[in-house]
Amino acid sequence: MLRRYDLIMRLARYATLGASAFVSDSSAAKIMRFARGQRVAIERVREGMETLDRSKPTVWLHAASLGEYGIARPIISAIKRQADCNVVITFFSPTGYEAVSRRKGDIDRVFYLPLDTRSNVNRFLDIVRPDCAVFMVSEYWHNYLHALKQRGIPSFLISAIIRDDGPFFKWYGSLYRNSIKSFSKVFTLDDNSIRNLRKLGIDNVSVNGDPLFDNVALVASTPWKDELIERFTGNEKVFLAGSIHHDRDLEMVTELANRHPDTRFIIVPHEINENILKDIEDKVKGRCVRYSQCDGQTDMSDTQVMIVDFVGALAYIYRYAAWAYVGGGFTPLLHSVIEPSVYGIPVSFGPKIHRKVTPTEMVRLGIGKVVHDTEELDLWFKRLKRDNARVQYIAKRAAKYVKQNTGATPRVVRHILDIICAKK
């Protein structure tokens, strides 16, 4: 099994290159960026670590992409406030790597995670020499976890959700079971995950909550403004469609804009490429502008839609919205629904939420709305436009929900700091 897994990892980079010939231009571009990053991943790690002060302890965190980075971010900030240490973060996705590389903040080094082969793993750990490793949500990289355990390096899994029907309980799940058993401690989002982990014989677990709530609270409290967006919004209420996929998300949001020409829209695609930008412009009947093509002299008086054609600021831009739709809900990849909710605005999203704790809870509380098509989205929007009392009610409940769920970060950080202090 392990040899087969290692072979699959070795072939993965070449398989992705081959796949790029059979997918859309935007997906092909992302695959090529991933392949280029993997080709030089180990060398970039070596170069980056050479200039780091190795007398300090090193904390390594791994996030699949930008969404998972939202969980890591408050943990990183808390660690750097309380300890003199190096923080290294790795990403699997080009989107996360590129966005965070441009704005490192408290992070000392940002790398692609080299593919999970035994040779890559050993070289990576030999170079980085982490004192502990922190993985987000569902990053079960078997060779990395096995090597960390063998080397006696503590590892943590954060914001885990272990479902009754998950791969751990399938006939093919031995690799998953072995991987999760390698963690020193697992922090889960709910009690059901604890029960399922104990069925697997794993007791080093605790319900911790989601540091993502701490992150959105931090973002919302951070002073931030954008002059171009403020010129576009003026004194108008704005509908913001964030992390829009080039599928039903785009169809629904552009049709909604056409049905409400009196409302201004900000549309933020999940992936920025010419195909989706042009498609938005073609489908919207009102005037569109791209953020990148605007300056202080651009006349926006008759503009209905602004397309934000850069990544990394969506969580901040939500503060300009009165209503929001979050993309990815027609795939298993629904994006963060609490990023807009922290500002107290009504939030809608697609129907694939049954495996996700937060959107399910938001629907139960009446602060989130599942929509299956344009008609449902339009009906939801019309009701809110004419019912300000309902909007105010949602705002109060959303603020309470976020406040009740903050505070997960200190519990995780305490374990990390114990390790760092022990190394000094």
Kinemage of the C-alpha trace (Angstrom):
@kinemage 1
@onewidth
@group {chain A} dominant
@subgroup {mainchain}
@vectorlist {calphas} color= white
{ca met a 1} P 0.000 0.000 0.000
{ca leu a 2} L 2.723 2.483 1.001
{ca arg a 3} L 4.827 1.777 -2.075
{ca arg a 4} L 1.768 2.247 -4.272
{ca tyr a 5} L 0.965 5.538 -2.518
{ca asp a 6} L 4.535 6.755 -2.988
{ca leu a 7} L 4.398 5.878 -6.680
{ca ile a 8} L 1.120 7.769 -7.080
{ca met a 9} L 2.706 10.839 -5.486
{ca arg a 10} L 5.706 10.577 -7.796
{ca leu a 11} L 3.455 10.396 -10.842
{ca ala a 12} L 1.138 13.177 -9.670
{ca arg a 13} L 3.149 16.075 -11.085
{ca tyr a 14} L 3.373 14.478 -14.514
{ca ala a 15} L -0.305 13.544 -14.448
{ca thr a 16} L -1.293 17.139 -13.734
{ca leu a 17} L 0.710 18.324 -16.717
{ca gly a 18} L -1.101 15.838 -18.937
{ca ala a 19} L -4.465 16.844 -17.517
{ca ser a 20} L -3.869 20.464 -18.468
{ca ala a 21} L -4.536 19.570 -22.100
{ca phe a 22} L -8.105 18.454 -21.332
{ca val a 23} L -9.451 21.205 -19.071
{ca ser a 24} L -10.462 24.837 -19.450
{ca asp a 25} L -7.839 27.502 -20.055
{ca ser a 26} L -8.191 28.832 -16.507
{ca ser a 27} L -7.808 25.378 -14.952
{ca ala a 28} L -4.887 24.607 -17.255
{ca ala a 29} L -3.141 27.793 -16.165
{ca lys a 30} L -3.582 26.858 -12.506
{ca ile a 31} L -2.257 23.348 -13.158
{ca met a 32} L 0.807 24.766 -14.889
{ca arg a 33} L 1.466 27.141 -11.984
{ca phe a 34} L 1.202 24.181 -9.605
{ca ala a 35} L 3.572 22.081 -11.723
{ca arg a 36} L 6.129 24.885 -11.985
{ca gly a 37} L 5.973 25.395 -8.231
{ca gln a 38} L 6.510 21.701 -7.556
{ca arg a 39} L 9.456 21.514 -9.928
{ca val a 40} L 11.489 23.912 -7.778
{ca ala a 41} L 9.756 23.397 -4.417
{ca ile a 42} L 12.622 21.751 -2.530
{ca glu a 43} L 15.194 24.200 -3.870
{ca arg a 44} L 13.030 27.170 -2.855
{ca val a 45} L 12.723 25.705 0.653
{ca arg a 46} L 16.488 25.284 0.850
{ca glu a 47} L 17.142 28.843 -0.321
{ca gly a 48} L 14.539 30.342 2.003
{ca met a 49} L 15.678 28.531 5.128
{ca glu a 50} L 19.361 29.405 4.609
{ca thr a 51} L 18.740 33.025 5.620
{ca leu a 52} L 16.540 32.274 8.638
{ca asp a 53} L 17.812 32.526 12.216
{ca arg a 54} L 17.992 28.850 13.153
{ca ser a 55} L 18.713 29.564 16.810
{ca lys a 56} L 14.969 30.194 17.199
{ca pro a 57} L 12.342 27.422 17.382
{ca thr a 58} L 10.460 26.857 14.114
{ca val a 59} L 6.706 26.313 13.838
{ca trp a 60} L 5.553 24.842 10.521
{ca leu a 61} L 1.923 25.265 9.466
{ca his a 62} L 0.302 23.800 6.360
{ca ala a 63} L -2.881 24.988 4.650
{ca ala a 64} L -4.299 23.628 1.420
{ca ser a 65} L -5.271 27.044 0.068
{ca leu a 66} L -6.403 30.548 0.948
{ca gly a 67} L -9.577 29.392 2.717
{ca glu a 68} L -7.670 27.192 5.149
{ca tyr a 69} L -5.179 30.009 5.661
{ca gly a 70} L -8.024 31.883 7.345
{ca ile a 71} L -7.825 29.265 10.104
{ca ala a 72} L -4.033 29.489 10.351
{ca arg a 73} L -3.826 33.282 10.353
{ca pro a 74} L -4.999 34.017 13.939
{ca ile a 75} L -2.866 31.132 15.211
{ca ile a 76} L 0.194 32.631 13.522
{ca ser a 77} L -0.531 36.112 14.902
{ca ala a 78} L -0.937 34.772 18.438
{ca ile a 79} L 2.262 32.708 18.245
{ca lys a 80} L 4.318 35.660 17.030
{ca arg a 81} L 2.919 37.917 19.760
{ca gln a 82} L 3.837 35.471 22.495
{ca ala a 83} L 7.030 33.769 21.336
{ca asp a 84} L 10.278 34.609 19.580
{ca cys a 85} L 10.177 31.944 16.889
{ca asn a 86} L 10.198 31.303 13.154
{ca val a 87} L 6.877 30.684 11.421
{ca val a 88} L 6.937 28.749 8.149
{ca ile a 89} L 3.753 28.088 6.179
{ca thr a 90} L 3.265 25.828 3.167
{ca phe a 91} L 0.456 25.670 0.627
{ca phe a 92} L -0.666 23.052 -1.847
{ca ser a 93} L -2.654 25.478 -4.005
{ca pro a 94} L -1.096 28.201 -6.178
{ca thr a 95} L -3.892 30.567 -5.111
{ca gly a 96} L -2.959 30.415 -1.436
{ca tyr a 97} L 0.781 30.450 -2.056
{ca glu a 98} L 0.687 33.444 -4.383
{ca ala a 99} L -1.689 35.538 -2.255
{ca val a 100} L 0.164 35.011 1.032
{ca ser a 101} L 3.613 35.406 -0.565
{ca arg a 102} L 2.642 38.956 -1.489
{ca arg a 103} L 1.540 39.845 2.065
{ca lys a 104} L 3.510 37.756 4.554
{ca gly a 105} L 2.732 39.764 7.686
{ca asp a 106} L 3.859 37.702 10.692
{ca ile a 107} L 5.069 34.825 8.511
{ca asp a 108} L 8.806 34.342 8.069
{ca arg a 109} L 8.720 31.997 5.068
{ca val a 110} L 6.075 30.858 2.552
{ca phe a 111} L 6.631 27.748 0.415
{ca tyr a 112} L 4.811 25.267 -1.759
{ca leu a 113} L 4.454 21.935 0.028
{ca pro a 114} L 6.635 19.478 -1.906
{ca leu a 115} L 4.651 16.440 -3.044
{ca asp a 116} L 4.231 13.756 -0.404
{ca thr a 117} L 6.930 11.309 -1.502
{ca arg a 118} L 9.286 9.823 1.043
{ca ser a 119} L 12.335 11.459 -0.551
{ca asn a 120} L 10.667 14.892 -0.654
{ca val a 121} L 9.446 14.534 2.922
{ca asn a 122} L 12.851 13.631 4.307
{ca arg a 123} L 14.564 16.458 2.434
{ca phe a 124} L 11.913 18.981 3.515
{ca leu a 125} L 12.098 18.011 7.193
{ca asp a 126} L 15.907 17.915 7.127
{ca ile a 127} L 15.971 21.483 5.784
{ca val a 128} L 13.132 23.075 7.774
{ca arg a 129} L 13.752 21.200 11.049
{ca pro a 130} L 10.369 22.139 12.550
{ca asp a 131} L 9.823 21.922 16.288
{ca cys a 132} L 6.136 21.250 15.673
{ca ala a 133} L 3.753 20.977 12.708
{ca val a 134} L 0.177 22.251 12.428
{ca phe a 135} L -2.183 21.031 9.680
{ca met a 136} L -5.579 22.525 8.814
{ca val a 137} L -8.919 20.689 8.453
{ca ser a 138} L -8.298 17.578 6.346
{ca glu a 139} L -4.662 17.564 5.288
{ca tyr a 140} L -3.771 13.892 5.692
{ca trp a 141} L -0.376 13.653 3.992
{ca his a 142} L 0.684 10.173 5.001
{ca asn a 143} L 4.440 10.331 4.427
{ca tyr a 144} L 4.764 13.695 6.150
{ca leu a 145} L 2.751 12.567 9.161
{ca his a 146} L 4.565 9.240 9.429
{ca ala a 147} L 7.966 10.958 9.250
{ca leu a 148} L 6.993 13.579 11.834
{ca lys a 149} L 5.934 10.842 14.235
{ca gln a 150} L 9.119 8.850 13.619
{ca arg a 151} L 11.246 11.921 14.304
{ca gly a 152} L 9.335 12.751 17.492
{ca ile a 153} L 8.077 16.083 16.139
{ca pro a 154} L 4.637 16.947 17.605
{ca ser a 155} L 1.898 17.488 15.018
{ca phe a 156} L -1.611 18.904 15.377
{ca leu a 157} L -4.721 18.797 13.199
{ca ile a 158} L -6.954 21.861 13.533
{ca ser a 159} L -10.696 22.254 12.776
{ca ala a 160} L -11.165 18.589 11.919
{ca ile a 161} L -14.567 17.178 10.981
{ca ile a 162} L -14.789 13.378 11.087
{ca arg a 163} L -18.052 12.231 9.509
{ca asp a 164} L -19.854 8.944 10.123
{ca asp a 165} L -19.615 8.208 6.395
{ca gly a 166} L -16.053 9.495 5.999
{ca pro a 167} L -13.200 7.549 4.387
{ca phe a 168} L -11.898 6.464 7.799
{ca phe a 169} L -14.766 3.970 8.021
{ca lys a 170} L -14.556 2.630 4.457
{ca trp a 171} L -12.900 -0.568 3.283
{ca tyr a 172} L -10.277 1.529 1.491
{ca gly a 173} L -9.641 3.791 4.500
{ca ser a 174} L -6.560 2.199 6.077
{ca leu a 175} L -4.247 4.947 4.822
{ca tyr a 176} L -6.560 7.618 6.236
{ca arg a 177} L -6.773 5.800 9.574
{ca asn a 178} L -3.012 5.414 9.821
{ca ser a 179} L -2.476 9.050 8.863
{ca ile a 180} L -4.802 10.563 11.442
{ca lys a 181} L -3.405 8.288 14.151
{ca ser a 182} L -0.006 9.925 13.559
{ca phe a 183} L -1.148 13.298 14.912
{ca ser a 184} L -0.092 14.162 18.445
{ca lys a 185} L -3.456 15.844 19.000
{ca val a 186} L -6.605 16.472 16.951
{ca phe a 187} L -8.776 19.539 17.571
{ca thr a 188} L -12.293 19.018 16.207
{ca leu a 189} L -15.244 21.269 15.428
{ca asp a 190} L -17.923 19.102 17.045
{ca asp a 191} L -18.673 16.306 19.505
{ca asn a 192} L -19.634 13.857 16.771
{ca ser a 193} L -16.081 14.023 15.422
{ca ile a 194} L -14.792 13.149 18.894
{ca arg a 195} L -17.052 10.093 19.027
{ca asn a 196} L -15.900 8.940 15.602
{ca leu a 197} L -12.234 9.397 16.449
{ca arg a 198} L -12.681 7.324 19.592
{ca lys a 199} L -14.216 4.574 17.484
{ca leu a 200} L -10.855 4.536 15.700
{ca gly a 201} L -9.035 4.228 19.017
{ca ile a 202} L -7.844 7.855 19.015
{ca asp a 203} L -8.119 9.568 22.401
{ca asn a 204} L -5.759 12.537 22.015
{ca val a 205} L -8.655 14.727 20.875
{ca ser a 206} L -10.696 17.705 22.045
{ca val a 207} L -13.521 19.891 20.763
{ca asn a 208} L -11.926 23.240 20.136
{ca gly a 209} L -14.135 25.293 17.846
{ca asp a 210} L -12.942 27.055 14.714
{ca pro a 211} L -10.110 29.642 14.696
{ca leu a 212} L -11.676 30.928 11.477
{ca phe a 213} L -14.133 32.857 13.676
{ca asp a 214} L -11.196 34.551 15.387
{ca asn a 215} L -9.800 35.415 11.978
{ca val a 216} L -12.979 37.023 10.649
{ca ala a 217} L -13.401 38.969 13.889
{ca leu a 218} L -9.820 40.201 13.533
{ca val a 219} L -10.377 41.191 9.897
{ca ala a 220} L -13.621 43.011 10.696
{ca ser a 221} L -11.951 45.013 13.470
{ca thr a 222} L -8.952 45.952 11.304
{ca pro a 223} L -9.151 49.461 9.784
{ca trp a 224} L -9.281 49.059 6.007
{ca lys a 225} L -10.633 51.132 3.173
{ca asp a 226} L -10.439 51.166 -0.597
{ca glu a 227} L -10.959 54.467 -2.368
{ca leu a 228} L -12.002 52.937 -5.701
{ca ile a 229} L -14.622 50.722 -4.093
{ca glu a 230} L -15.865 53.626 -2.000
{ca arg a 231} L -16.221 55.757 -5.124
{ca phe a 232} L -18.186 52.957 -6.769
{ca thr a 233} L -20.508 52.328 -3.836
{ca gly a 234} L -21.068 55.984 -2.957
{ca asn a 235} L -24.079 56.111 -0.651
{ca glu a 236} L -25.734 53.128 -2.337
{ca lys a 237} L -26.445 49.727 -0.802
{ca val a 238} L -24.406 47.084 -2.604
{ca phe a 239} L -24.922 43.365 -3.284
{ca leu a 240} L -21.605 41.509 -3.097
{ca ala a 241} L -21.106 38.137 -4.779
{ca gly a 242} L -17.866 36.647 -3.445
{ca ser a 243} L -15.720 33.694 -4.576
{ca ile a 244} L -17.927 33.143 -7.620
{ca his a 245} L -17.272 29.992 -9.628
{ca his a 246} L -17.544 29.905 -13.398
{ca asp a 247} L -20.703 27.802 -13.284
{ca arg a 248} L -24.168 28.269 -11.787
{ca asp a 249} L -22.817 30.917 -9.426
{ca leu a 250} L -22.017 33.181 -12.339
{ca glu a 251} L -25.299 32.486 -14.136
{ca met a 252} L -27.368 33.255 -11.030
{ca val a 253} L -25.506 36.374 -9.963
{ca thr a 254} L -25.414 38.000 -13.400
{ca glu a 255} L -29.120 37.259 -13.913
{ca leu a 256} L -29.852 38.759 -10.484
{ca ala a 257} L -27.979 41.911 -11.484
{ca asn a 258} L -30.045 42.114 -14.674
{ca arg a 259} L -33.281 41.776 -12.679
{ca his a 260} L -32.226 44.566 -10.314
{ca pro a 261} L -30.696 47.316 -12.469
{ca asp a 262} L -31.298 49.803 -9.644
{ca thr a 263} L -28.870 47.925 -7.347
{ca arg a 264} L -25.095 48.074 -7.543
{ca phe a 265} L -23.190 44.789 -7.503
{ca ile a 266} L -19.602 43.876 -6.674
{ca ile a 267} L -18.612 40.519 -8.177
{ca val a 268} L -15.434 38.788 -6.999
{ca pro a 269} L -14.556 35.632 -8.991
{ca his a 270} L -12.867 32.754 -7.189
{ca glu a 271} L -10.318 32.368 -9.982
{ca ile a 272} L -9.197 35.463 -11.867
{ca asn a 273} L -8.841 34.800 -15.590
{ca glu a 274} L -9.895 36.502 -18.792
{ca asn a 275} L -12.600 33.949 -19.597
{ca ile a 276} L -14.672 34.547 -16.477
{ca leu a 277} L -14.110 38.309 -16.526
{ca lys a 278} L -15.294 38.513 -20.132
{ca asp a 279} L -18.241 36.223 -19.396
{ca ile a 280} L -19.438 38.487 -16.580
{ca glu a 281} L -19.172 41.527 -18.830
{ca asp a 282} L -21.078 39.773 -21.618
{ca lys a 283} L -23.908 38.548 -19.377
{ca val a 284} L -24.546 41.752 -17.416
{ca lys a 285} L -26.726 44.216 -19.299
{ca gly a 286} L -25.667 47.224 -17.224
{ca arg a 287} L -22.270 48.882 -17.381
{ca cys a 288} L -19.397 46.881 -15.838
{ca val a 289} L -15.954 48.050 -14.796
{ca arg a 290} L -12.947 45.996 -13.788
{ca tyr a 291} L -11.200 47.169 -10.661
{ca ser a 292} L -7.800 46.935 -12.377
{ca gln a 293} L -8.929 49.299 -15.135
{ca cys a 294} L -10.122 52.040 -12.772
{ca asp a 295} L -8.297 54.981 -11.266
{ca gly a 296} L -9.199 58.145 -9.430
{ca gln a 297} L -10.518 59.716 -12.636
{ca thr a 298} L -12.836 56.880 -13.719
{ca asp a 299} L -16.469 57.969 -14.002
{ca met a 300} L -18.566 55.409 -12.127
{ca ser a 301} L -21.820 57.346 -11.983
{ca asp a 302} L -23.624 55.051 -14.427
{ca thr a 303} L -21.788 51.832 -13.478
{ca gln a 304} L -23.876 48.965 -12.095
{ca val a 305} L -21.245 46.252 -11.584
{ca met a 306} L -17.651 46.375 -10.377
{ca ile a 307} L -15.628 43.206 -11.014
{ca val a 308} L -12.825 42.804 -8.483
{ca asp a 309} L -10.108 41.122 -10.526
{ca phe a 310} L -7.540 40.426 -7.825
{ca val a 311} L -7.464 37.975 -4.904
{ca gly a 312} L -6.751 38.258 -1.205
{ca ala a 313} L -8.983 41.136 -0.054
{ca leu a 314} L -12.491 39.662 -0.217
{ca ala a 315} L -12.826 39.309 3.562
{ca tyr a 316} L -12.229 43.063 3.851
{ca ile a 317} L -14.403 44.080 0.892
{ca tyr a 318} L -17.484 42.452 2.446
{ca arg a 319} L -17.686 45.469 4.798
{ca tyr a 320} L -19.034 47.510 1.882
{ca ala a 321} L -21.973 45.136 1.278
{ca ala a 322} L -25.589 45.159 2.413
{ca trp a 323} L -26.325 41.640 1.117
{ca ala a 324} L -24.037 38.791 0.032
{ca tyr a 325} L -23.938 35.606 -1.993
{ca val a 326} L -21.002 33.236 -1.388
{ca gly a 327} L -19.876 31.022 -4.252
{ca gly a 328} L -18.900 27.371 -4.411
{ca gly a 329} L -22.152 26.026 -2.984
{ca phe a 330} L -22.977 24.010 -6.096
{ca thr a 331} L -19.711 22.113 -5.609
{ca pro a 332} L -18.166 20.535 -2.491
{ca leu a 333} L -16.091 23.729 -2.212
{ca leu a 334} L -18.406 26.298 -0.618
{ca his a 335} L -16.262 29.224 0.473
{ca ser a 336} L -16.291 31.031 3.809
{ca val a 337} L -19.805 32.119 4.750
{ca ile a 338} L -18.754 33.759 8.007
{ca glu a 339} L -16.514 36.297 6.244
{ca pro a 340} L -19.606 38.320 5.239
{ca ser a 341} L -21.653 37.287 8.267
{ca val a 342} L -19.233 38.946 10.698
{ca tyr a 343} L -20.371 42.289 9.286
{ca gly a 344} L -23.984 41.446 10.120
{ca ile a 345} L -25.190 41.180 6.527
{ca pro a 346} L -27.626 38.546 5.195
{ca val a 347} L -25.787 35.734 3.397
{ca ser a 348} L -26.980 33.285 0.731
{ca phe a 349} L -25.203 30.295 -0.815
{ca gly a 350} L -25.745 27.132 -2.838
{ca pro a 351} L -27.173 23.869 -1.455
{ca lys a 352} L -24.136 21.605 -0.924
{ca ile a 353} L -23.695 22.259 2.799
{ca his a 354} L -24.556 18.932 4.450
{ca arg a 355} L -20.899 18.196 5.257
{ca lys a 356} L -20.194 21.673 6.625
{ca val a 357} L -20.880 22.736 10.199
{ca thr a 358} L -20.954 26.537 9.885
{ca pro a 359} L -23.382 27.069 6.969
{ca thr a 360} L -25.713 24.408 8.373
{ca glu a 361} L -25.781 26.217 11.709
{ca met a 362} L -26.272 29.587 10.007
{ca val a 363} L -29.317 28.251 8.158
{ca arg a 364} L -30.713 26.889 11.434
{ca leu a 365} L -30.287 30.293 13.072
{ca gly a 366} L -31.884 32.139 10.168
{ca ile a 367} L -28.776 34.155 9.298
{ca gly a 368} L -27.877 32.130 6.207
{ca lys a 369} L -30.042 31.094 3.266
{ca val a 370} L -29.659 28.155 0.887
{ca val a 371} L -30.723 28.970 -2.678
{ca his a 372} L -31.056 26.382 -5.438
{ca asp a 373} L -31.559 28.640 -8.449
{ca thr a 374} L -31.975 32.221 -9.619
{ca glu a 375} L -35.654 32.314 -8.674
{ca glu a 376} L -34.912 31.473 -5.038
{ca leu a 377} L -32.016 33.938 -4.918
{ca asp a 378} L -34.212 36.660 -6.426
{ca leu a 379} L -37.067 35.974 -3.999
{ca trp a 380} L -34.714 36.083 -0.998
{ca phe a 381} L -33.195 39.348 -2.214
{ca lys a 382} L -36.547 41.029 -2.907
{ca arg a 383} L -37.833 40.183 0.561
{ca leu a 384} L -34.771 41.627 2.245
{ca lys a 385} L -34.794 44.783 0.125
{ca arg a 386} L -38.228 45.684 1.432
{ca asp a 387} L -37.915 44.315 4.982
{ca asn a 388} L -35.315 46.349 6.838
{ca ala a 389} L -36.512 45.005 10.191
{ca arg a 390} L -35.596 41.503 9.048
{ca val a 391} L -32.149 42.703 7.984
{ca gln a 392} L -31.585 44.281 11.400
{ca tyr a 393} L -32.698 41.073 13.110
{ca ile a 394} L -30.214 39.059 11.025
{ca ala a 395} L -27.445 41.533 11.854
{ca lys a 396} L -27.964 41.098 15.600
{ca arg a 397} L -28.132 37.305 15.423
{ca ala a 398} L -25.071 37.123 13.164
{ca ala a 399} L -23.018 39.293 15.517
{ca lys a 400} L -24.050 37.108 18.461
{ca tyr a 401} L -23.221 33.905 16.549
{ca val a 402} L -19.717 35.068 15.654
{ca lys a 403} L -19.030 36.328 19.177
{ca gln a 404} L -20.154 33.034 20.728
{ca asn a 405} L -17.765 31.090 18.499
{ca thr a 406} L -14.604 33.137 18.915
{ca gly a 407} L -11.868 32.034 21.302
{ca ala a 408} L -10.644 28.791 19.703
{ca thr a 409} L -7.203 30.167 18.868
{ca pro a 410} L -5.767 30.461 22.420
{ca arg a 411} L -6.450 26.788 23.136
{ca val a 412} L -4.447 25.692 20.096
{ca val a 413} L -1.675 28.195 20.686
{ca arg a 414} L -1.207 27.040 24.280
{ca his a 415} L -0.137 23.585 23.050
{ca ile a 416} L 2.254 25.079 20.499
{ca leu a 417} L 3.817 27.456 23.023
{ca asp a 418} L 4.365 24.607 25.481
{ca ile a 419} L 6.491 22.904 22.827
{ca ile a 420} L 8.394 26.073 21.934
{ca cys a 421} L 9.144 26.862 25.571
{ca ala a 422} L 10.369 23.309 26.152
{ca lys a 423} L 12.862 23.711 23.281
{ca lys a 424} L 14.515 26.794 24.748
